[in-house]
Amino acid sequence: MFDKILLPLDISEASEIVIPYASELAGKFGSELILYHARPSEREDLEHLFTDYLDRLAETIKQNIKINAAKEVKVSIKIVVGAPEQSICELVNNNGIDLIIMASVSSSGLKIGKMLGSVVDHICHTVPIPVMLIRPRHAQLTGKRLLFNNILLPLDGSTLSKLALPVAEEVADGLKIPVMLFEMAALSYPSANGSYLNGSEYVKVNERDEQVIESNYAAADEAEESRVWAELMTVEKELKDKGILVDHRITSGLDAAKEIIQISKDLDADLIIMSTHGRSGLNRWMMGSVAEKVLRYGEVPLLLINARAA
């Protein structure tokens, strides 16, 4: 599945946190790892230093993978001149890159997801291949023998959200790890001022009608939970039929991103795989904005499938 994995590195310890994750994947899938660095055009005098650094790093990675994995892995380096945003997209288009693994912080320690115009934000929105973001906190706290032990797969019932399914299937099968399906049943909810959601607008109601409306909302919530359960059961059966160990979780709520982040903590998830765009509308969460929030505020490694590009 992942024949070639690109690792953008800015010659800092912050960017190097991706290496153990990439090495584990490469050892399982037999992937080629490409260590990539974009240097400014005015720093031609440092070209040999960048080359020496990446060459030493490549050799260390090869030796570590050789010790811990049965498959021999090719590790190459690529140094380009110019802005990383453009050159990464060109590499993806011209060199058959299947996966990009990047750190979610900059060399200064700032969270990239909060930086306007950051390389990570640009790449996540433009490249037509999966992008994996590694979080420093997860890299620091994990003491597990294997970094990937389970997958959390959020869905929203839309065709676009299910574009993450084939990737999750192959990752789960290649790593021999289980998948936890998750979907939030969106609650119908009265506002604090006593008005109720009617279509897309809040309207005031009198006390006589309030009990009837509350009953209708309860019925709507029950119907939503039934819909979510039926959808997850269908997906769960498909995965089980393919020999993948799978389970499911359903929660009721109003903020899908918050629910995903919380359940990833509750389950001690090692990897979240999700599409970047899904269905929107009443009683549906917008997977694009949800993925954005999970990218910015989550702590678990996140594998994003760009549904728009697909």
C-alpha positions as CSV (number, residue, x, y, z in Angstrom):
1,M,0.0,0.0,0.0
2,F,2.7,2.5,1.0
3,D,5.5,1.8,-1.5
4,K,7.0,5.3,-1.0
5,I,6.8,7.4,2.2
6,L,8.0,11.0,2.2
7,L,9.4,12.4,5.5
8,P,9.8,16.2,5.3
9,L,12.5,17.2,7.8
10,D,13.7,20.7,8.7
11,I,16.9,19.6,10.3
12,S,15.5,19.8,13.9
13,E,14.6,17.5,16.7
14,A,11.0,18.6,16.4
15,S,10.7,17.2,12.8
16,E,12.5,14.0,13.7
17,I,9.7,12.7,15.9
18,V,8.2,11.1,12.8
19,I,11.1,8.7,12.3
20,P,10.1,5.9,14.7
21,Y,6.5,5.9,13.2
22,A,7.7,5.9,9.6
23,S,10.2,3.2,10.5
24,E,7.5,1.0,12.0
25,L,5.3,1.4,8.9
26,A,8.2,0.8,6.5
27,G,9.2,-2.3,8.4
28,K,5.7,-3.8,8.0
29,F,5.0,-2.7,4.5
30,G,8.5,-2.8,3.0
31,S,8.2,0.9,2.0
32,E,10.9,3.1,0.7
33,L,11.5,6.1,3.0
34,I,12.5,9.3,1.4
35,L,14.1,11.9,3.7
36,Y,13.3,15.3,2.3
37,H,14.6,18.7,3.1
38,A,14.0,22.1,1.3
39,R,16.8,24.6,1.7
40,P,16.7,28.3,0.9
41,S,18.3,29.2,-2.4
42,E,20.8,31.6,-0.6
43,R,22.2,28.7,1.6
44,E,24.0,26.8,-1.1
45,D,27.1,26.9,1.1
46,L,25.3,24.6,3.6
47,E,24.3,22.0,1.0
48,H,27.0,19.5,2.1
49,L,26.0,19.8,5.7
50,F,22.4,19.0,4.9
51,T,23.5,16.1,2.8
52,D,25.8,14.7,5.5
53,Y,23.0,15.0,8.1
54,L,20.4,13.2,6.0
55,D,22.9,10.5,4.9
56,R,23.8,9.8,8.5
57,L,20.2,9.8,9.5
58,A,19.3,7.4,6.6
59,E,22.0,4.9,7.6
60,T,20.8,5.0,11.3
61,I,17.2,4.4,10.2
62,K,18.2,1.5,7.9
63,Q,20.1,-0.2,10.7
64,N,17.3,0.2,13.2
65,I,14.7,-1.2,10.8
66,K,17.0,-4.1,9.9
67,I,17.1,-5.0,13.6
68,N,13.4,-4.7,14.3
69,A,11.8,-5.8,11.0
70,A,12.0,-8.8,8.7
71,K,11.9,-6.7,5.5
72,E,14.8,-4.7,4.2
73,V,13.9,-1.1,3.6
74,K,15.4,1.4,1.2
75,V,16.1,4.8,2.6
76,S,17.0,7.6,0.3
77,I,17.4,11.4,0.6
78,K,16.1,14.3,-1.4
79,I,17.3,17.9,-1.0
80,V,15.5,20.6,-3.0
81,V,15.9,24.4,-3.3
82,G,12.9,26.6,-2.6
83,A,9.6,26.6,-0.7
84,P,8.6,23.2,0.7
85,E,4.9,23.6,-0.2
86,Q,5.5,23.6,-3.9
87,S,8.3,21.1,-4.0
88,I,6.4,18.6,-1.9
89,C,3.4,18.7,-4.2
90,E,5.8,18.2,-7.2
91,L,7.4,15.2,-5.6
92,V,4.0,13.7,-4.9
93,N,3.0,14.1,-8.5
94,N,6.2,13.0,-10.2
95,N,7.6,10.3,-7.9
96,G,4.7,8.1,-6.9
97,I,4.7,9.1,-3.2
98,D,1.9,7.2,-1.4
99,L,2.1,8.7,2.1
100,I,3.5,11.9,3.8
101,I,4.4,11.7,7.5
102,M,5.0,15.1,9.1
103,A,5.4,16.5,12.6
104,S,2.6,18.7,13.8
105,V,5.0,21.3,15.3
106,S,7.5,23.6,13.8
107,S,11.2,23.8,14.7
108,S,10.3,26.7,17.0
109,G,7.9,24.5,19.0
110,L,4.8,26.2,17.7
111,K,1.8,24.0,16.9
112,I,1.7,24.0,13.1
113,G,-2.1,23.7,12.9
114,K,-2.3,27.2,14.5
115,M,0.1,28.8,12.1
116,L,-1.5,30.7,9.2
117,G,-0.2,29.5,5.9
118,S,1.9,26.7,7.4
119,V,3.4,23.9,5.4
120,V,1.3,21.3,7.2
121,D,-2.0,23.2,6.5
122,H,-1.1,23.7,2.9
123,I,-0.1,20.1,2.3
124,C,-3.2,18.6,4.1
125,H,-5.4,20.7,1.8
126,T,-3.7,20.1,-1.5
127,V,-2.0,16.8,-1.9
128,P,-4.2,13.9,-3.2
129,I,-2.6,11.3,-0.9
130,P,-2.9,10.4,2.8
131,V,-1.0,12.7,5.2
132,M,-0.1,11.5,8.7
133,L,0.5,14.1,11.4
134,I,2.6,13.0,14.5
135,R,2.0,14.9,17.8
136,P,5.0,15.6,20.1
137,R,3.0,14.7,23.2
138,H,2.2,11.2,21.8
139,A,5.8,10.7,20.8
140,Q,7.0,11.7,24.3
141,L,4.4,9.7,26.3
142,T,4.2,6.4,24.4
143,G,6.2,3.7,26.0
144,K,4.7,0.9,24.0
145,R,6.7,-1.7,22.2
146,L,4.8,-0.9,19.0
147,L,3.7,2.6,18.3
148,F,0.6,1.5,16.4
149,N,-1.6,-0.9,18.3
150,N,-5.2,0.2,17.3
151,I,-7.0,2.5,15.0
152,L,-9.9,4.9,15.6
153,L,-12.0,5.4,12.5
154,P,-14.6,8.2,12.8
155,L,-17.5,8.2,10.3
156,D,-20.5,10.4,9.7
157,G,-22.7,8.2,7.5
158,S,-21.6,10.0,4.3
159,T,-19.9,8.5,1.2
160,L,-17.1,11.0,1.5
161,S,-16.3,10.0,5.1
162,K,-16.1,6.4,4.1
163,L,-13.2,7.2,1.7
164,A,-11.1,6.6,4.8
165,L,-12.3,3.0,5.0
166,P,-10.0,1.4,2.4
167,V,-6.9,3.0,4.0
168,A,-8.0,1.9,7.4
169,E,-8.5,-1.6,6.1
170,E,-5.1,-1.9,4.6
171,V,-3.3,-0.3,7.6
172,A,-5.2,-2.6,10.0
173,D,-4.4,-5.7,7.8
174,G,-0.8,-4.8,7.3
175,L,-0.1,-4.0,10.9
176,K,-2.5,-6.7,12.3
177,I,-4.2,-4.3,14.6
178,P,-7.9,-3.7,15.4
179,V,-10.2,-0.9,14.2
180,M,-12.7,0.9,16.4
181,L,-15.5,2.5,14.4
182,F,-17.0,5.6,15.9
183,E,-20.0,7.8,15.0
184,M,-21.7,10.5,17.0
185,A,-25.5,10.6,17.0
186,A,-26.2,14.4,16.8
187,L,-28.6,15.6,19.5
188,S,-31.5,17.8,18.9
189,Y,-31.3,20.4,21.6
190,P,-33.3,23.4,22.9
191,S,-31.5,26.7,23.4
192,A,-30.8,28.2,26.8
193,N,-33.4,30.9,26.3
194,G,-36.3,28.5,25.8
195,S,-36.4,28.5,22.0
196,Y,-36.2,25.3,20.0
197,L,-34.5,24.4,16.7
198,N,-37.0,24.3,13.9
199,G,-35.3,23.4,10.7
200,S,-32.4,25.8,10.6
201,E,-33.9,28.5,12.9
202,Y,-34.7,28.9,16.6
203,V,-38.3,29.8,17.4
204,K,-39.9,30.7,20.7
205,V,-42.7,28.5,22.0
206,N,-45.2,28.8,24.8
207,E,-45.3,26.5,27.8
208,R,-48.3,24.5,26.5
209,D,-46.4,23.4,23.4
210,E,-43.1,22.9,25.1
211,Q,-43.9,19.3,26.4
212,V,-45.0,18.2,22.9
213,I,-41.8,19.7,21.3
214,E,-39.6,18.0,23.9
215,S,-41.3,14.7,23.1
216,N,-40.7,15.2,19.4
217,Y,-37.0,16.0,20.1
218,A,-36.6,12.8,22.1
219,A,-38.1,10.8,19.3
220,A,-35.8,12.5,16.8
221,D,-32.8,11.7,19.0
222,E,-33.8,8.0,19.2
223,A,-34.2,7.9,15.4
224,E,-30.8,9.4,15.0
225,E,-29.2,6.8,17.3
226,S,-30.9,4.0,15.4
227,R,-29.6,5.4,12.1
228,V,-26.1,5.6,13.4
229,W,-26.2,2.1,14.9
230,A,-27.5,0.6,11.6
231,E,-24.7,2.4,9.6
232,L,-22.0,1.2,11.9
233,M,-23.3,-2.4,11.9
234,T,-23.1,-2.5,8.1
235,V,-19.5,-1.2,8.1
236,E,-18.5,-3.5,10.9
237,K,-19.8,-6.6,9.1
238,E,-17.9,-5.6,5.9
239,L,-14.6,-5.3,7.9
240,K,-15.2,-8.5,9.8
241,D,-15.9,-10.4,6.5
242,K,-12.4,-9.3,5.4
243,G,-10.8,-10.7,8.5
244,I,-10.3,-7.4,10.4
245,L,-10.8,-7.3,14.1
246,V,-13.3,-4.5,14.6
247,D,-15.7,-3.0,17.2
248,H,-17.8,0.1,17.4
249,R,-18.6,3.0,19.7
250,I,-21.5,5.4,19.5
251,T,-21.9,8.6,21.6
252,S,-24.6,11.3,21.5
253,G,-23.5,14.9,21.4
254,L,-23.3,18.3,19.7
255,D,-19.6,18.7,19.0
256,A,-18.2,15.8,16.9
257,A,-14.6,16.9,17.1
258,K,-14.7,17.0,20.9
259,E,-16.3,13.5,21.0
260,I,-13.6,12.1,18.7
261,I,-10.8,13.6,20.8
262,Q,-12.3,12.4,24.0
263,I,-12.9,8.8,22.8
264,S,-9.4,8.7,21.4
265,K,-8.2,9.3,25.0
266,D,-10.7,6.9,26.5
267,L,-9.6,4.1,24.2
268,D,-5.9,5.0,24.3
269,A,-6.0,5.1,20.5
270,D,-2.7,5.2,18.6
271,L,-3.9,6.4,15.3
272,I,-7.0,8.3,14.0
273,I,-7.8,7.8,10.3
274,M,-10.4,10.1,8.9
275,S,-11.6,11.8,5.7
276,T,-11.2,15.6,5.6
277,H,-14.7,16.2,4.2
278,G,-18.1,14.7,4.7
279,R,-21.8,15.4,4.6
280,S,-23.1,18.6,6.2
281,G,-26.6,19.7,7.2
282,L,-29.1,19.1,9.9
283,N,-28.2,16.2,12.2
284,R,-24.9,15.7,10.3
285,W,-21.5,16.8,11.3
286,M,-19.3,18.5,8.7
287,M,-16.3,16.2,8.5
288,G,-14.1,18.9,7.0
289,S,-14.5,21.2,10.0
290,V,-14.4,18.3,12.4
291,A,-11.1,17.1,10.9
292,E,-9.7,20.6,11.2
293,K,-10.5,20.7,14.9
294,V,-9.1,17.2,15.5
295,L,-6.0,18.3,13.7
296,R,-5.6,21.4,15.8
297,Y,-6.5,20.2,19.2
298,G,-6.0,16.4,19.3
299,E,-2.9,14.6,20.6
300,V,-3.1,11.2,18.8
301,P,-1.3,10.7,15.4
302,L,-3.8,11.6,12.7
303,L,-3.9,10.1,9.2
304,L,-6.0,12.4,6.9
305,I,-7.5,11.2,3.7
306,N,-8.2,14.2,1.4
307,A,-11.7,13.3,0.1
308,R,-11.9,16.4,-2.0
309,A,-8.7,15.5,-3.9
310,A,-9.9,11.8,-4.2
